[in-house]
C-alpha cells in the first residue's frame, strides 16, 4: 500500500527546485502577455479588403499577409528557449512584447513594405511569447497549472475575438490606421510590466550568478529523443491545423451550401465564441485528472461529429458549427495544457513548447492553402472535409500517447 501511494504522488511534482510563489506583478505580467498573443493577428483579416484598396495589394499579397503571422509563429519559436537561457525569461518576454508594439506601430505606415514588416515583427514577438508562456506557468504557478493555463487561453481567445469584431467598426469610424494602432496600448503595458520583472530578477540575483539561470541548474531533458514529446507536438500541430482551416474556410463552405454571406460569417463567429469558455474549463479539468486520455477522446469525437454533420447534413449547419466550436475550442487549450503537464521542469516546458509550436504552426500555416487547393482541384468541399475527418484518426492516436500520465524524459 505505501508504495502505491508514492507512485501516485510522483505524477504531480518531480520539481527539484525550492518552492516559490508568484506575486501580483507576475500574475499581471501573465495576464498582459496573454492579452497580446492573438489580437494583433486576428484584427487584420476583417479589414483585409480595406487594406487591399488603400495600399493596392494584389490577391497574392493579401493571401501572404494572412498566412505570414502563422508561419512566423513556427519559424521563430525554436529560438525562444536558448534566448531565455542566455538573457532570462523576463527579459526575453519584455523584448518580445516590444517587438509586438513596434510591429503594430510600423504597419500603420501607409506602405505595403511597412505593413509586411510590421506583421513580421508582430509574428516574431508573439512566437516568443507563445513558447515561453507555458514555461512561466510551470515555473511560477506550478501548483495551479490548469487554472493559469485556462485563464491565459480564455484571455487569448476573448481578445482575439474582440479584435476581429472591433476591426471593421473601428476602421469605418476612424480609418484603418487607428484601427490597427489601438493594440499598441496593451502591448506597451505588457512590455513595461515584463521589463519591471526583468529588472527585479537582476536585482535579486546573487553576484556570482548570471541572468541565464533563474533556478538552480538541473540536467536538461531531451525532447527530440522523446516519443512523448513528439506525440504532444503532433497533437498540437493537428489541433492547430484543423482550427486554422476551419477559421479560414467555414464562411466559404457555408456560402457555397446556400447560406447568405452574413449568416455564413455569423456561423464562424458563433463557432469561435462557443470555444471561449472551454479555454478555461478544459485546462482546469485536465490538470485535475490523473489521466487526460478521456478528455482527448471527447474533444476529437466532437470535432469528428461536427465535420461529419457538415458533410452529410449541411441543412443543420448551425448545430454542427456549434459542435465544432466546442471541439476546436477545447482542443487547443488541452494541447497547450499538456505542454506543462508533461514537463518535469520549466526548462523542459520551454523546449517542449518550442518544439511543438515550431512544427504545429508551420503545419497550420500551410493547411488553409492546401485545403483551398484541394477544393479547387476537386470542385467540391466534400473531399477536403473528408480529409479533415481522416486527420482525426492520427490525432486520436497521438493524443492517446500524449494524454497518458508521464513526463518527457522519464522512464
C-alpha positions as CSV (number, residue, x, y, z in Angstrom):
1,X,0.0,0.0,0.0
2,X,2.7,2.6,0.8
3,X,4.5,2.0,-2.5
4,X,1.2,2.7,-4.4
5,X,0.8,6.0,-2.7
6,X,4.3,7.1,-3.6
7,X,3.7,6.2,-7.2
8,X,0.6,8.4,-7.4
9,X,2.3,11.4,-5.8
10,X,5.2,11.4,-8.2
11,X,2.9,12.2,-11.1
12,X,2.4,15.8,-9.9
13,X,5.7,17.1,-8.6
14,X,9.0,16.0,-10.0
15,X,10.4,19.5,-9.5
16,X,13.9,19.8,-7.9
17,X,13.6,23.5,-7.1
18,X,12.6,25.1,-3.8
19,X,9.1,26.3,-3.6
20,X,8.2,29.8,-4.7
21,X,5.1,31.8,-5.1
22,X,4.1,34.2,-7.8
23,X,3.3,37.7,-6.7
24,X,0.8,40.2,-8.1
25,X,3.2,41.6,-10.6
26,X,4.0,38.2,-12.1
27,X,0.3,37.5,-12.3
28,X,-0.3,40.9,-14.0
29,X,2.5,40.1,-16.4
30,X,1.0,36.7,-17.4
31,X,-2.4,38.4,-17.9
32,X,-1.0,41.1,-20.1
33,X,1.1,38.6,-22.0
34,X,-2.0,36.5,-22.8
35,X,-3.9,39.7,-23.9
36,X,-1.2,40.3,-26.6
37,X,-0.9,36.8,-28.1
38,X,-3.8,37.0,-30.6
39,X,-5.3,40.4,-31.0
40,X,-2.6,41.9,-33.3
41,X,-3.1,38.9,-35.7
42,X,-6.9,38.5,-35.7
43,X,-7.5,42.2,-36.3
44,X,-6.1,42.0,-39.8
45,X,-8.3,39.7,-41.8
46,X,-11.6,41.6,-41.2
47,X,-10.1,44.8,-42.8
48,X,-8.1,43.0,-45.5
49,X,-10.4,44.4,-48.2
50,X,-9.8,47.9,-46.9
51,X,-6.1,47.3,-46.8
52,X,-6.1,46.0,-50.4
53,X,-7.9,49.1,-51.6
54,X,-5.8,51.6,-49.6
55,X,-2.4,50.0,-50.4
56,X,-3.1,48.5,-53.8
57,X,-2.3,45.0,-52.7
58,X,-2.8,42.1,-55.1
59,X,-4.7,39.0,-54.2
60,X,-1.5,37.1,-53.8
61,X,-0.1,39.7,-51.4
62,X,-3.3,39.7,-49.4
63,X,-3.0,35.9,-49.1
64,X,0.6,36.1,-47.9
65,X,-0.3,38.8,-45.4
66,X,-2.9,36.5,-43.7
67,X,-0.5,33.5,-43.7
68,X,2.7,35.3,-42.7
69,X,1.8,35.6,-38.9
70,X,1.1,31.9,-38.5
71,X,4.3,31.0,-40.3
72,X,6.2,33.4,-38.1
73,X,4.9,31.5,-35.1
74,X,6.6,28.4,-36.3
75,X,9.8,30.0,-37.7
76,X,10.7,32.0,-34.6
77,X,9.5,29.5,-31.9
78,X,12.8,27.5,-31.8
79,X,14.9,30.4,-30.7
80,X,12.9,31.2,-27.5
81,X,14.4,28.6,-25.1
82,X,18.0,29.5,-25.9
83,X,17.3,33.2,-25.6
84,X,15.7,32.6,-22.3
85,X,18.6,30.7,-21.0
86,X,21.0,33.4,-22.0
87,X,19.1,36.6,-21.1
88,X,16.5,35.4,-18.7
89,X,12.8,34.6,-19.4
90,X,11.6,38.0,-18.2
91,X,14.0,40.0,-20.4
92,X,13.1,37.9,-23.5
93,X,9.3,38.4,-22.9
94,X,9.9,42.1,-22.4
95,X,11.7,42.1,-25.8
96,X,9.1,40.0,-27.4
97,X,6.3,42.4,-26.4
98,X,8.4,45.3,-27.5
99,X,8.5,43.6,-31.0
100,X,4.7,43.3,-30.9
101,X,4.5,47.0,-30.0
102,X,6.9,48.0,-32.8
103,X,5.2,45.9,-35.3
104,X,1.7,47.3,-34.5
105,X,3.0,50.8,-34.9
106,X,5.2,50.1,-38.0
107,X,2.3,48.6,-40.0
108,X,0.2,51.7,-39.6
109,X,2.6,53.5,-42.0
110,X,0.6,53.5,-45.3
111,X,3.0,51.5,-47.4
112,X,3.0,47.8,-48.3
113,X,6.6,47.4,-47.1
114,X,5.7,48.8,-43.7
115,X,2.6,46.6,-43.5
116,X,4.5,43.4,-44.2
117,X,7.5,44.4,-42.0
118,X,5.2,45.2,-39.1
119,X,3.3,42.0,-39.5
120,X,6.7,40.1,-39.4
121,X,7.7,41.8,-36.2
122,X,4.3,41.1,-34.6
123,X,4.6,37.4,-35.6
124,X,8.1,37.1,-34.2
125,X,7.2,38.7,-30.9
126,X,4.0,36.6,-30.5
127,X,6.0,33.4,-31.3
128,X,8.5,34.1,-28.5
129,X,5.6,34.8,-26.1
130,X,3.7,31.7,-27.1
131,X,6.7,29.4,-26.4
132,X,7.7,31.0,-23.0
133,X,4.2,31.3,-21.6
134,X,3.9,27.6,-20.6
135,X,7.4,27.8,-19.0
136,X,6.4,30.8,-16.9
137,X,3.2,29.0,-15.8
138,X,5.2,25.9,-15.0
139,X,7.8,27.9,-13.0
140,X,5.7,30.4,-11.2
141,X,2.3,28.7,-10.9
142,X,3.2,25.1,-10.8
143,X,0.6,24.3,-8.2
144,X,-2.2,25.8,-10.4
145,X,-1.0,24.9,-14.0
146,X,-4.5,24.1,-15.2
147,X,-6.1,27.3,-13.7
148,X,-3.4,29.6,-15.1
149,X,-3.3,27.9,-18.5
150,X,-7.1,28.2,-18.6
151,X,-7.0,31.9,-17.7
152,X,-4.4,32.5,-20.4
153,X,-6.3,30.5,-23.0
154,X,-9.5,32.4,-22.2
155,X,-7.9,35.8,-22.4
156,X,-6.2,34.9,-25.7
157,X,-9.5,33.6,-27.2
158,X,-11.5,36.6,-25.9
159,X,-9.1,39.3,-27.1
160,X,-8.7,37.5,-30.5
161,X,-12.4,37.5,-31.0
162,X,-12.7,41.1,-29.7
163,X,-10.0,42.3,-32.1
164,X,-11.8,40.6,-35.0
165,X,-15.1,42.0,-34.0
166,X,-13.9,45.6,-33.5
167,X,-11.7,45.8,-36.6
168,X,-14.4,46.8,-39.1
169,X,-16.4,49.2,-36.8
170,X,-13.1,51.0,-35.8
171,X,-11.9,51.1,-39.4
172,X,-15.2,52.6,-40.5
173,X,-15.3,55.2,-37.7
174,X,-11.6,56.2,-37.6
175,X,-9.8,54.7,-40.6
176,X,-7.7,51.5,-40.9
177,X,-4.6,53.0,-39.3
178,X,-6.1,53.9,-35.9
179,X,-8.0,50.5,-36.0
180,X,-4.7,48.7,-36.2
181,X,-2.8,51.1,-33.8
182,X,-5.2,50.6,-31.0
183,X,-3.5,47.3,-30.0
184,X,-0.3,49.2,-29.3
185,X,-1.7,50.2,-25.9
186,X,-1.9,46.7,-24.3
187,X,1.5,45.8,-25.9
188,X,3.1,48.8,-24.3
189,X,1.6,48.0,-20.9
190,X,2.8,44.4,-21.2
191,X,6.3,45.3,-22.3
192,X,6.8,47.7,-19.4
193,X,5.5,45.1,-16.9
194,X,7.9,42.4,-18.1
195,X,10.7,45.0,-18.1
196,X,10.0,45.6,-14.5
197,X,10.0,41.9,-13.8
198,X,13.3,41.5,-15.6
199,X,14.9,44.4,-13.6
200,X,13.6,42.8,-10.4
201,X,15.1,39.5,-11.4
202,X,18.5,41.0,-11.9
203,X,18.4,42.8,-8.6
204,X,17.6,39.6,-6.7
205,X,20.3,37.5,-8.3
206,X,23.4,36.8,-6.2
207,X,26.6,38.4,-7.6
208,X,28.0,35.1,-8.7
209,X,25.1,34.1,-10.8
210,X,24.2,35.2,-14.4
211,X,20.9,36.2,-16.0
212,X,20.9,32.8,-17.7
213,X,19.9,30.8,-14.6
214,X,16.7,31.8,-12.7
215,X,16.7,28.5,-10.9
216,X,19.4,26.1,-9.8
217,X,20.7,24.2,-12.8
218,X,19.2,20.8,-13.4
219,X,20.1,18.2,-16.1
220,X,18.4,19.2,-19.4
221,X,15.8,16.8,-20.6
222,X,16.0,15.8,-24.2
223,X,12.8,16.4,-26.2
224,X,13.9,15.4,-29.7
225,X,14.6,11.9,-28.5
226,X,11.3,11.6,-26.5
227,X,8.4,9.7,-28.1
228,X,6.1,11.5,-25.6
229,X,7.4,14.9,-26.8
230,X,6.8,14.0,-30.4
231,X,3.2,12.9,-29.5
232,X,2.5,16.2,-27.7
233,X,3.9,18.1,-30.7
234,X,1.9,16.2,-33.2
235,X,-1.2,16.7,-31.2
236,X,-0.7,20.4,-31.1
237,X,0.1,20.5,-34.8
238,X,-3.0,18.6,-35.8
239,X,-5.2,20.6,-33.5
240,X,-3.8,23.9,-34.9
241,X,-4.2,22.7,-38.5
242,X,-7.9,22.0,-38.0
243,X,-8.5,25.3,-36.2
244,X,-6.9,27.5,-38.9
245,X,-8.5,25.6,-41.8
246,X,-12.0,26.0,-40.3
247,X,-11.5,29.6,-39.4
248,X,-10.3,30.3,-42.9
249,X,-12.8,28.3,-44.9
250,X,-16.0,27.9,-42.9
251,X,-17.6,31.1,-44.3
252,X,-17.0,30.0,-47.8
253,X,-18.2,26.4,-47.2
254,X,-21.4,27.7,-45.7
255,X,-21.9,30.2,-48.5
256,X,-21.5,27.5,-51.1
257,X,-24.1,25.5,-49.3
258,X,-26.6,28.3,-49.9
259,X,-26.4,30.3,-46.7
260,X,-26.2,34.1,-47.1
261,X,-22.8,35.6,-46.7
262,X,-23.7,37.4,-43.5
263,X,-25.1,34.2,-42.0
264,X,-22.1,32.2,-43.0
265,X,-19.9,34.8,-41.3
266,X,-22.1,34.7,-38.2
267,X,-21.7,30.9,-38.0
268,X,-17.9,31.3,-37.9
269,X,-18.2,34.0,-35.2
270,X,-20.5,31.7,-33.1
271,X,-18.2,28.8,-33.6
272,X,-15.3,30.8,-32.1
273,X,-17.4,32.3,-29.3
274,X,-18.6,28.9,-28.2
275,X,-15.0,27.9,-27.7
276,X,-14.1,30.7,-25.2
277,X,-15.5,29.0,-22.0
278,X,-13.8,25.8,-23.0
279,X,-10.5,27.6,-22.9
280,X,-10.9,28.0,-19.1
281,X,-12.7,24.8,-18.3
282,X,-10.6,22.2,-20.2
283,X,-7.2,23.1,-18.8
284,X,-8.6,23.1,-15.2
285,X,-10.2,19.7,-15.8
286,X,-7.0,18.3,-17.5
287,X,-4.8,19.4,-14.6
288,X,-7.1,17.8,-12.0
289,X,-7.3,14.5,-13.9
290,X,-4.7,11.8,-13.4
291,X,-5.2,10.7,-17.0
292,X,-6.0,13.1,-19.8
293,X,-6.9,10.5,-22.4
294,X,-10.7,10.6,-21.8
295,X,-10.6,14.4,-22.5
296,X,-8.6,13.7,-25.7
297,X,-11.2,11.2,-26.9
298,X,-14.1,13.6,-26.1
299,X,-12.5,16.6,-27.9
300,X,-11.7,14.6,-31.0
301,X,-15.1,13.0,-31.1
302,X,-16.7,16.4,-31.0
303,X,-14.7,17.6,-34.0
304,X,-15.3,14.4,-36.0
305,X,-19.1,14.6,-35.3
306,X,-19.2,18.3,-36.3
307,X,-17.3,17.7,-39.5
308,X,-19.3,14.7,-40.4
309,X,-22.5,16.6,-39.8
310,X,-21.5,19.4,-42.1
311,X,-20.6,16.9,-44.7
312,X,-23.8,14.8,-44.5
313,X,-26.4,17.3,-43.2
314,X,-25.4,20.8,-44.1
315,X,-29.0,22.0,-43.7
316,X,-28.4,21.7,-39.9
317,X,-25.1,23.7,-40.1
318,X,-25.9,25.9,-37.1
319,X,-26.0,22.8,-34.9
320,X,-22.8,21.3,-36.4
321,X,-20.8,24.5,-36.2
322,X,-21.8,24.7,-32.5
323,X,-20.4,21.1,-32.0
324,X,-17.3,22.1,-33.9
325,X,-16.9,25.2,-31.7
326,X,-16.8,23.0,-28.7
327,X,-14.3,20.7,-30.3
328,X,-11.8,23.2,-31.6
329,X,-12.4,25.5,-28.6
330,X,-11.3,22.7,-26.2
331,X,-8.6,21.1,-28.4
332,X,-6.1,23.9,-28.5
333,X,-6.3,24.6,-24.7
334,X,-5.9,20.9,-24.0
335,X,-2.8,20.6,-26.1
336,X,-1.3,23.7,-24.5
337,X,-2.0,22.4,-21.0
338,X,-0.2,19.1,-21.9
339,X,2.9,21.1,-22.6
340,X,3.1,21.9,-18.9
341,X,1.7,18.6,-17.5
342,X,4.2,16.5,-19.5
343,X,7.2,18.6,-18.5
344,X,9.1,17.9,-15.3
345,X,10.5,21.4,-15.0
346,X,10.2,24.9,-16.6
347,X,13.2,24.5,-18.9
348,X,11.8,21.3,-20.4
349,X,8.4,23.1,-20.7
350,X,10.1,25.8,-22.8
351,X,11.9,23.3,-25.1
352,X,8.8,21.2,-25.5
353,X,6.7,24.3,-26.2
354,X,9.3,25.4,-28.8
355,X,9.3,22.0,-30.5
356,X,5.6,21.6,-30.6
357,X,4.8,25.1,-31.8
358,X,7.5,25.1,-34.5
359,X,6.0,22.1,-36.2
360,X,2.5,22.9,-35.2
361,X,2.3,26.4,-36.6
362,X,4.3,25.6,-39.8
363,X,1.8,22.8,-40.4
364,X,-1.1,25.1,-39.6
365,X,0.2,27.9,-41.8
366,X,0.2,25.6,-44.8
367,X,-3.1,23.9,-44.0
368,X,-5.6,26.6,-45.3
369,X,-3.8,26.9,-48.6
370,X,-3.7,23.2,-49.1
371,X,-7.3,22.9,-48.2
372,X,-8.3,25.6,-50.7
373,X,-6.1,24.0,-53.4
374,X,-7.8,20.6,-52.8
375,X,-11.2,22.3,-53.2
376,X,-10.1,23.9,-56.5
377,X,-8.8,20.6,-57.9
378,X,-11.9,18.6,-56.9
379,X,-14.5,21.3,-57.4
380,X,-16.2,20.3,-54.2
381,X,-15.8,20.8,-50.4
382,X,-16.6,17.1,-49.8
383,X,-13.0,15.8,-50.4
384,X,-11.3,18.5,-48.2
385,X,-13.8,17.9,-45.4
386,X,-13.3,14.1,-45.7
387,X,-9.5,14.8,-45.3
388,X,-10.1,16.8,-42.2
389,X,-12.2,13.9,-40.8
390,X,-9.4,11.5,-41.7
391,X,-7.0,13.7,-39.8
392,X,-8.9,12.9,-36.6
393,X,-7.5,9.3,-36.7
394,X,-3.8,10.2,-36.3
395,X,-4.9,13.0,-34.0
396,X,-6.6,10.4,-31.8
397,X,-3.5,8.1,-31.9
398,X,-1.0,10.7,-30.9
399,X,-3.5,12.2,-28.4
400,X,-3.8,8.8,-26.5
401,X,0.0,8.8,-26.1
402,X,0.2,12.5,-25.1
403,X,-2.7,12.1,-22.7
404,X,-1.2,9.2,-20.8
405,X,0.3,10.1,-17.4
406,X,4.1,10.6,-17.5
407,X,6.8,13.2,-18.1
408,X,9.1,13.9,-21.0
409,X,12.5,12.2,-20.2
410,X,11.1,9.9,-17.6
411,X,11.4,6.1,-18.0
